[in-house]
Amino acid sequence: MRRAPSPAALFTAPFNALFTLPSAAVFPAVLLAVLLTVSLLGTTPAAASVSLPAMPVRLGDKDPCTAASTQTATAASWAQQSLGLPRAWQLTRGAGVTVGVVDTGVAPGAAALSGRVTTVGAASEDCVGHGSFVAGLVAAGPTGSTAFEGVAPQARVLAVRGTNARGTATAGRVADGIRTAVDHGAQVVLVAAALADGEDELTAAVGYATRHDVLVVAPAAPDVTNWSDSTEPARYWPAAAPGALSVLGVTADGTPLDSARKVTRAALAAPGGGVVSIGARGTGHYLGAGSSLAAAFTAGAAALVRAYHPDLTAAQVAGRLTASAAPAGLAPRLDPYAAVSMVPGSQAAARVRPAGAVHIALPSDGPRQRALWAAGGALLLVVVVAAALVVTPKGRARGWRP
């Protein structure tokens, strides 16, 4: 009767077989392992990636409306992961707070926002799609088909036009949009525009919001710039107005975006490059960049704070967001969870934390992670076969047997 092999025999069987390989077969085995490793490392992540269409800031006079995206980002983006949103969501998801979005409009039926959008006037038509994009960063809810969600996925959105139908903003339109959002009950107002003119008009509009206990969040720099030869640092409105919370867009390694390179000061920094969100049409996703997107993340964080601490004033919410942020380069880095959970009286301690560069690990998606594990296994095979190439001849010379 045949005896079952012992566990030790099962473990050593592959190595025994390897030691008995003819010398001529060892090199092809090594070559095969190397090719497998290169193939896994070089092609699998690329095949797993999704190419998303770009979200424009504005459209030309004859350009058609931004088409629906047919691509969906199933994994959470680096921006979403860097903000640590799941921790903040254990405390609040922004229910009961309305965020005014002053931009190109917001489609009421936009993916993940349906049922939570109120529009004023022509704001229900978003030809550009940028307003729907930033509204998604603020308040998009879960859909089950993607990991993407906004910062405050239970907040409501109040859409107000701050541009014409093609996405061009003026100081008058933005100022009127801020006042309209305040008058319609917004507790936080996100302005997507950063204008080089209109200081008096926009300062007065921000002052109107402040007097009504509404926090205005705006980008410290425009998403697209045509720099002149002037070396003077640029200031943009309404972000530079007293009472407004100015936000700078940064990349995954904490570097300010090129469009913000002349900005010398901002209250906060938040993700602004390679940002994923929704559009006005369809259920797909888009890719965008700019400080307006960083402002959208910050407006969502302000909604979380206002929902969890309804007794705080707009100024106190802004102070909490800046005091809890991590010092990093040009502006402290937004931390929604810290802003929501910070214990009163700890602001001073938060301000004296040592400054330094902020480095954010890019997210690992499932396919890439599996590819790396497979590549690691292939590398292990290379090591084993290479060891066999050295050990086997010596073993034979000394009379070793499998």
C-alpha positions in Angstrom: 0.0 0.0 0.0 1.3 3.4 -1.1 2.1 5.8 1.7 1.0 9.4 1.5 3.9 11.8 1.1 4.8 13.7 4.2 4.4 17.5 4.4 8.1 17.9 4.3 8.3 15.9 1.1 5.5 18.0 -0.4 7.5 21.2 0.5 10.8 20.0 -0.9 9.4 18.4 -4.1 9.6 21.5 -6.2 13.1 22.1 -5.1 14.1 18.5 -5.8 12.7 18.8 -9.3 14.6 22.0 -9.8 17.8 20.4 -8.7 17.3 17.6 -11.3 16.8 20.0 -14.2 19.4 19.6 -16.9 21.8 22.5 -16.9 20.6 23.5 -20.4 17.1 24.0 -19.0 18.0 26.3 -16.2 18.8 29.4 -18.3 15.4 29.2 -20.2 13.7 29.0 -16.8 15.4 32.1 -15.6 14.7 33.9 -18.8 11.0 33.0 -18.6 10.8 34.3 -15.0 12.4 37.6 -16.0 10.1 38.0 -18.9 7.1 37.3 -16.7 8.2 39.9 -14.2 8.8 42.6 -16.8 5.4 41.8 -18.4 3.6 42.1 -15.1 5.3 45.3 -14.0 5.1 47.0 -17.3 1.7 46.2 -18.7 -0.8 45.2 -16.0 -1.1 48.6 -14.3 -1.4 50.4 -17.6 -4.1 48.0 -18.7 -5.9 48.6 -15.5 -5.9 52.4 -15.7 -8.8 54.4 -17.0 -8.4 57.3 -19.3 -10.9 60.0 -18.3 -12.0 63.0 -20.4 -10.9 66.4 -19.3 -13.4 68.8 -17.7 -13.0 72.3 -19.3 -13.1 75.5 -17.4 -15.0 77.3 -20.2 -16.1 76.8 -23.8 -15.5 78.7 -27.0 -18.4 80.5 -28.6 -18.9 77.7 -31.1 -18.0 74.7 -29.0 -20.7 72.2 -28.2 -21.7 71.5 -24.6 -19.3 69.1 -22.8 -20.3 65.5 -23.8 -21.2 62.8 -21.4 -18.2 60.7 -20.2 -18.3 57.0 -21.0 -15.5 56.2 -18.6 -16.0 55.5 -14.9 -13.3 55.6 -12.2 -14.0 52.7 -9.9 -11.3 53.3 -7.4 -11.0 56.3 -5.0 -8.7 59.0 -6.4 -5.5 60.2 -4.7 -7.3 63.4 -3.7 -10.1 61.6 -2.0 -7.7 59.2 -0.1 -5.4 62.0 0.9 -8.3 63.8 2.7 -9.0 60.9 5.0 -12.8 61.2 4.5 -13.9 57.8 5.9 -12.7 59.0 9.4 -14.6 62.3 9.1 -17.7 60.4 7.9 -17.8 58.4 11.1 -18.8 61.7 12.7 -20.8 63.5 10.0 -21.6 63.4 6.3 -22.8 67.0 6.1 -26.6 66.5 6.4 -28.6 69.6 7.0 -26.1 72.0 5.4 -26.6 73.8 2.1 -23.6 74.8 0.0 -24.0 77.4 -2.7 -22.1 76.8 -5.8 -21.4 79.9 -7.8 -20.1 78.7 -11.2 -21.5 77.5 -14.6 -24.6 75.9 -13.0 -25.3 72.5 -11.7 -27.5 69.9 -13.5 -30.2 68.8 -11.1 -30.0 65.3 -12.4 -26.2 65.1 -12.2 -24.9 61.7 -11.2 -24.8 61.2 -7.4 -26.5 64.6 -6.7 -30.0 63.9 -7.8 -32.6 65.0 -5.3 -30.2 67.3 -3.4 -29.8 70.1 -5.9 -31.8 73.4 -5.9 -31.2 75.8 -8.8 -31.8 79.5 -9.2 -32.7 80.9 -12.6 -30.6 79.6 -15.5 -28.3 77.6 -13.2 -30.2 74.4 -14.0 -28.5 74.4 -17.4 -24.8 73.5 -17.2 -23.4 73.4 -20.7 -19.8 73.6 -19.6 -20.1 71.0 -16.8 -17.6 72.7 -14.5 -20.2 73.7 -11.9 -21.5 70.1 -11.8 -17.9 68.9 -11.5 -17.1 71.0 -8.4 -20.6 70.3 -6.9 -19.7 66.6 -7.1 -16.5 67.3 -5.2 -18.6 69.0 -2.5 -21.5 66.7 -2.1 -21.7 63.7 -4.5 -23.2 60.7 -2.8 -22.4 57.0 -3.2 -23.8 55.2 -6.2 -22.6 51.6 -5.7 -20.7 51.5 -9.0 -17.7 53.6 -7.9 -15.7 54.6 -4.8 -16.0 58.3 -5.7 -17.9 60.5 -3.2 -17.9 64.2 -2.4 -16.5 65.5 0.9 -20.0 66.0 2.4 -22.1 63.4 0.6 -25.3 64.3 2.5 -25.1 68.1 2.1 -27.5 69.9 -0.3 -26.3 72.0 -3.2 -27.7 75.4 -4.2 -26.7 76.2 -7.8 -26.3 79.9 -8.8 -24.8 81.1 -12.1 -21.6 83.2 -11.7 -20.7 83.0 -15.4 -22.4 83.2 -18.8 -23.5 80.0 -20.6 -19.9 79.4 -21.9 -18.2 79.7 -18.5 -16.8 83.3 -18.6 -17.1 84.9 -15.2 -17.3 88.6 -14.4 -17.1 90.5 -11.1 -20.7 91.6 -11.4 -22.0 88.1 -12.1 -20.0 86.5 -9.2 -20.9 89.2 -6.8 -24.6 88.8 -7.6 -24.2 85.0 -7.3 -22.7 85.3 -3.8 -25.6 87.5 -2.7 -28.2 85.3 -4.3 -26.8 82.2 -2.6 -26.8 83.9 0.7 -30.4 85.1 0.2 -31.5 81.5 -0.7 -30.2 80.0 2.5 -26.7 78.7 1.8 -24.5 78.4 4.9 -21.3 77.9 2.8 -20.7 79.5 -0.6 -18.2 78.1 -3.0 -17.0 80.5 -5.7 -15.1 78.8 -8.6 -13.8 82.0 -10.2 -10.6 83.9 -9.4 -10.7 87.4 -10.9 -7.9 89.9 -11.2 -10.4 92.8 -11.1 -13.6 93.7 -9.3 -12.0 94.2 -5.9 -14.6 96.7 -4.6 -17.6 94.8 -5.9 -16.5 91.4 -4.7 -15.3 92.7 -1.4 -18.7 94.1 -0.8 -20.4 90.8 -1.7 -18.1 88.8 0.7 -18.9 91.4 3.4 -22.6 90.8 2.7 -22.1 87.1 3.2 -20.1 87.6 6.4 -22.8 89.8 7.9 -25.3 87.0 7.3 -22.9 84.4 8.9 -22.1 82.7 5.6 -18.6 81.4 4.8 -17.3 82.2 1.3 -14.7 79.8 0.0 -12.8 80.8 -3.2 -9.7 79.8 -5.2 -6.5 81.8 -4.5 -5.6 81.6 -8.2 -7.5 80.9 -11.5 -7.5 77.4 -13.0 -6.1 78.8 -16.2 -3.7 81.7 -16.4 -1.9 83.7 -19.1 1.0 85.2 -17.1 2.3 88.6 -18.1 5.9 89.7 -17.7 5.1 91.4 -14.4 7.0 90.1 -11.4 4.5 91.4 -8.9 2.7 88.7 -6.9 -0.9 88.3 -8.1 -4.0 88.7 -5.9 -7.4 87.4 -7.0 -10.9 88.1 -6.0 -13.1 87.2 -4.1 -10.4 85.1 -2.4 -8.4 88.1 -1.3 -11.4 89.8 0.2 -11.6 90.1 4.0 -13.7 87.2 5.4 -13.2 84.9 2.4 -11.3 81.6 2.8 -8.7 81.4 0.0 -7.5 78.0 -1.1 -4.5 77.0 -3.2 -4.5 73.9 -5.4 -1.6 71.4 -5.0 -0.5 68.2 -6.6 0.0 64.8 -4.9 3.4 65.7 -3.6 2.3 69.1 -2.2 3.6 71.2 -5.0 1.4 74.2 -6.0 -0.1 74.1 -9.4 1.6 76.0 -12.2 -1.5 78.3 -12.5 -0.9 79.3 -8.9 2.9 80.0 -9.0 2.6 83.7 -8.5 0.4 83.4 -5.4 2.4 84.2 -2.3 -0.2 83.5 0.4 -3.4 81.4 0.9 -5.3 80.3 3.9 -5.3 76.6 3.0 -4.0 74.2 0.4 -6.0 71.2 -0.9 -5.8 68.7 -3.8 -6.1 70.5 -7.1 -4.3 68.3 -9.7 -5.5 65.1 -11.3 -8.9 65.4 -9.5 -11.8 63.1 -10.4 -15.5 64.0 -10.3 -18.8 63.9 -12.1 -20.3 66.0 -15.0 -23.6 67.5 -16.0 -24.5 64.6 -18.3 -24.3 60.8 -18.0 -22.9 58.8 -15.1 -19.2 58.8 -16.1 -16.3 60.7 -14.6 -14.0 63.4 -15.7 -10.5 64.6 -14.8 -9.9 68.2 -13.8 -7.2 70.5 -12.4 -7.2 73.9 -10.7 -7.5 75.8 -7.4 -11.2 75.9 -7.9 -11.3 72.2 -7.2 -9.2 72.7 -4.0 -11.8 75.3 -3.0 -14.6 72.7 -3.6 -12.9 70.2 -1.3 -12.6 72.9 1.3 -16.2 74.0 1.0 -17.2 70.4 1.5 -15.1 70.3 4.7 -16.7 73.5 5.9 -20.1 71.8 5.4 -18.9 68.9 7.6 -17.9 71.3 10.3 -21.1 73.3 10.1 -23.2 70.1 10.3 -21.3 68.7 13.3 -20.9 72.0 15.1 -24.0 74.0 14.2 -23.3 76.5 16.9 -20.2 77.8 15.3 -20.2 81.1 13.3 -18.8 81.3 9.8 -15.6 82.9 11.1 -15.2 80.2 13.7 -15.6 77.5 11.0 -12.9 79.2 8.9 -10.7 79.4 12.0 -11.2 75.7 12.8 -10.3 74.7 9.2 -7.1 76.7 9.2 -6.1 75.8 12.8 -6.5 72.1 12.3 -4.6 72.0 8.9 -1.1 70.5 8.7 1.6 73.1 8.0 3.0 72.5 4.5 4.9 74.8 2.3 3.0 77.9 1.0 -0.2 77.1 2.8 -1.4 74.6 5.5 -2.9 71.4 4.2 -6.7 70.8 4.6 -7.6 68.0 7.0 -11.4 67.5 7.2 -11.3 65.0 10.0 -9.1 67.2 12.2 -11.3 70.2 11.5 -14.4 68.2 12.6 -12.9 66.4 15.6 -10.5 69.1 17.0 -11.0 69.7 20.7 -11.8 73.4 21.5 -8.7 75.2 22.8 -6.3 73.1 20.8 -5.9 75.7 18.0 -2.6 77.0 19.4 -1.1 73.6 19.5 -2.1 73.0 15.9 -0.4 76.2 14.8 3.0 75.4 16.2 3.4 72.0 14.6 6.6 71.9 12.7 6.3 72.8 9.0 7.5 70.6 6.2 6.8 69.2 2.8 3.7 67.1 2.6 4.1 63.9 0.7 1.0 61.9 -0.1 1.1 58.3 -1.2 -0.8 57.6 -4.4 -3.7 55.2 -4.0 -3.1 51.5 -4.8 -5.9 50.0 -6.9 -6.8 46.3 -6.9 -5.4 45.3 -10.3 -2.1 47.1 -9.7 -1.8 45.5 -6.3 -2.4 42.1 -7.7 0.1 42.7 -10.4 2.8 43.7 -7.9 2.1 40.5 -5.9 2.4 38.5 -9.0 5.6 40.3 -10.0 7.0 39.6 -6.5 6.3 35.9 -7.0 8.0 36.0 -10.4 11.1 37.7 -8.8 11.1 34.9 -6.1 11.1 32.4 -8.9 14.1 34.1 -10.5 16.0 33.9 -7.2 15.2 30.2 -6.7 16.2 29.3 -10.3 19.4 31.3 -10.1 20.3 29.6 -6.8 19.6 26.2 -8.5 22.0 27.2 -11.3 24.8 27.6 -8.8 23.9 24.8 -6.3 23.0 22.0 -8.6 26.4 21.4 -10.2 28.1 21.5 -6.8 25.5 19.1 -5.4 26.1 16.6 -8.3 29.8 16.9 -7.9 29.5 15.8 -4.3 27.1 13.0 -5.0 23.9 14.7 -3.8 20.7 13.2 -4.7 17.1 14.6 -4.8 
